[in-house]
Amino acid sequence: MQRTQFAGMACSIARTLDVIGEPWSPLILRDVYVGINRFDQLHDDLGISRKVLTQRLAWLVEQDVLARRQYSDRPPRHEYVLTTKGQELCDLLLVMVGWGDRWTAGDAGPPVLYRHHACGEIAHAELRCSHCGTPMRATDVDVLPGPGRRPVTHPRASGQPIQRPVNPSARGAATWTPSPAKSSSSTTDPLPTCSTTLTSPPPDADTAK
């Protein structure tokens, strides 16, 4: 079966999935982000076959998400580090963590906690509008045609904004009011939400393009 070419779609979501949509890729990024960045370390941590790991690493390097850096001359050995593109994909992983902690962690609570450098507190990432700074969720926006759009015939994409109701229950979905995840040390105290925007650390100097 021929693989769908998501990269050719005029959609930033599809193009992102083309880079990291295969399930092992985000987990490889996660490991490299926390310092598990050599082949044998990744193989042992993920339990992935060496063939698949080799293919996934080669793809992420080809996509400029990871870069290879030599750490041994004899024998020659390389480790993997995040590029600028890879660092920004890790910001996306932080958003995924918030969803996973809320909907999949269960009674045990989040498996990992994140301490924010700016304030020193355990917190979670929150999406905010780049213009006004207020919280920005899917129900708070209209979807408009962008400069990179392609001609389409679907009536919902004819140039008019796609209106999203403020209350999701208006279209039959349950209303969702986000709440902070809970730390593993407490079942009652919610994690604080930082007013400071969480950002990735700068990429390694050796991989800056």
C-alpha positions in Angstrom: 0.0 0.0 0.0 1.4 3.4 -1.0 1.9 5.8 1.9 -0.2 8.9 1.8 1.9 12.0 1.0 0.8 14.3 3.9 3.6 16.7 3.0 1.9 17.6 -0.2 -1.3 18.8 1.5 -1.9 22.5 2.0 -2.4 22.0 5.7 0.1 22.6 8.5 -1.3 19.8 10.6 -0.9 17.3 7.8 2.7 18.5 7.1 3.6 18.2 10.7 2.2 14.7 10.8 4.3 13.9 7.8 7.4 14.7 9.9 6.4 13.1 13.3 3.1 11.4 12.7 4.6 7.9 12.9 4.2 6.8 16.6 7.8 6.2 17.3 9.0 9.6 16.2 7.5 11.7 19.1 8.9 9.1 21.6 12.4 9.4 20.1 12.1 13.2 20.4 11.0 12.8 24.0 14.0 10.7 24.8 16.5 13.0 23.1 14.9 16.0 24.8 15.6 14.4 28.3 19.1 13.3 27.4 18.7 9.7 26.1 20.4 10.5 22.8 22.7 7.6 21.8 21.5 4.7 19.7 21.9 1.9 22.2 20.3 4.1 24.9 17.3 4.8 22.7 17.1 1.1 21.7 17.1 0.0 25.4 14.6 2.6 26.6 12.1 2.3 23.8 12.2 -1.5 23.2 12.1 -0.7 19.4 13.8 -2.9 16.8 17.2 -1.7 15.7 16.0 -1.6 12.1 13.0 0.6 12.8 15.0 2.9 15.1 17.7 3.3 12.4 15.0 4.3 9.9 13.2 6.7 12.3 16.5 8.4 13.2 17.5 8.8 9.6 14.2 10.3 8.8 14.3 12.8 11.6 17.9 13.8 10.6 16.7 14.2 7.0 13.9 16.4 8.2 16.4 18.6 10.2 14.6 17.7 13.4 17.7 15.9 14.8 21.4 16.2 14.0 24.2 13.6 14.5 27.1 14.7 16.6 30.3 12.6 16.9 31.4 11.9 20.5 34.0 9.2 19.8 36.8 8.9 17.2 37.9 5.3 17.9 35.6 3.7 17.2 33.5 6.4 15.5 30.3 6.9 17.5 27.6 9.5 17.1 24.8 10.8 19.4 21.6 12.7 18.4 20.8 16.3 19.4 17.8 18.5 18.8 18.0 21.2 16.1 15.9 24.4 16.3 13.1 22.6 14.5 13.4 19.8 17.0 13.3 22.1 20.0 10.1 23.7 18.7 8.5 20.2 18.2 9.2 19.5 21.9 7.0 22.6 22.7 4.2 20.6 20.9 5.0 17.6 23.1 4.4 19.8 26.2 0.9 20.5 24.9 0.4 16.7 24.4 1.5 16.1 27.9 -1.2 18.4 29.3 -3.9 16.5 27.4 -2.4 13.1 28.4 -2.2 14.0 32.1 -5.8 15.1 32.1 -7.4 12.3 30.1 -5.1 9.2 30.4 -3.1 9.4 33.6 -5.9 8.0 35.8 -5.8 7.9 39.6 -2.0 7.4 39.6 -1.5 11.0 38.3 1.0 12.3 35.9 4.0 10.0 35.3 6.4 13.0 34.9 6.3 16.6 36.3 7.8 19.7 34.7 9.5 22.5 36.7 9.5 25.8 35.0 12.9 27.6 34.9 11.4 31.1 35.2 9.4 30.6 38.4 10.8 27.3 39.8 7.3 25.9 40.1 5.8 22.6 38.9 3.4 23.6 36.2 1.9 22.8 32.8 2.1 24.6 29.5 -0.8 26.7 28.4 -1.6 28.1 25.0 -2.0 31.8 24.8 -2.7 34.2 21.9 0.4 35.7 20.5 -1.4 39.0 20.0 -3.3 39.7 23.2 -1.8 37.2 25.6 -5.1 35.7 26.7 -5.7 31.9 26.8 -6.4 30.5 23.3 -8.3 27.3 22.8 -9.9 25.7 19.8 -13.4 27.1 20.7 -12.0 30.6 20.8 -11.0 31.0 17.2 -12.4 31.2 13.7 -10.6 29.4 10.9 -9.8 31.7 8.0 -8.1 31.1 4.6 -4.3 31.8 4.8 -1.9 33.0 2.1 -0.7 29.5 1.5 -4.2 28.1 0.7 -4.9 26.3 -2.5 -8.1 26.6 -4.7 -10.8 24.4 -3.3 -14.4 23.6 -4.2 -15.7 22.6 -0.7 -18.3 25.2 0.4 -16.9 25.4 3.9 -13.5 26.5 2.5 -14.7 29.1 0.0 -13.2 32.1 1.7 -15.7 32.6 4.5 -14.6 32.0 8.1 -15.5 28.7 9.6 -17.5 29.7 12.7 -16.7 27.7 15.8 -19.4 27.9 18.5 -18.2 29.2 21.9 -20.0 26.4 23.6 -19.0 23.0 22.1 -22.2 21.4 23.4 -24.0 23.4 20.7 -22.9 20.8 18.2 -23.5 17.8 20.4 -20.1 17.7 22.1 -19.6 17.8 25.8 -18.6 21.1 27.2 -14.9 21.1 28.4 -13.6 23.4 31.1 -9.8 22.7 31.3 -8.4 22.0 34.7 -4.8 21.7 35.8 -3.3 18.2 36.2 -2.5 16.9 39.7 0.9 16.2 41.1 1.7 12.6 42.1 2.3 13.8 45.7 -1.2 15.2 46.1 -4.7 14.2 45.0 -6.3 17.6 45.9 -3.9 20.4 45.1 -3.9 21.3 41.4 -0.7 22.3 39.5 -0.3 26.1 39.0 -0.5 27.6 35.6 2.4 29.9 34.9 1.7 33.3 33.5 5.1 33.2 31.9 5.2 31.6 28.5 7.0 28.2 28.6 9.6 28.1 25.9 12.3 25.6 24.9 15.9 26.1 25.8 18.1 27.2 22.9 19.4 24.4 20.7 22.9 23.0 21.1 25.4 25.4 19.5 26.8 22.6 17.3 23.4 22.1 15.7 22.3 25.6 15.1 21.8 26.2 11.5 
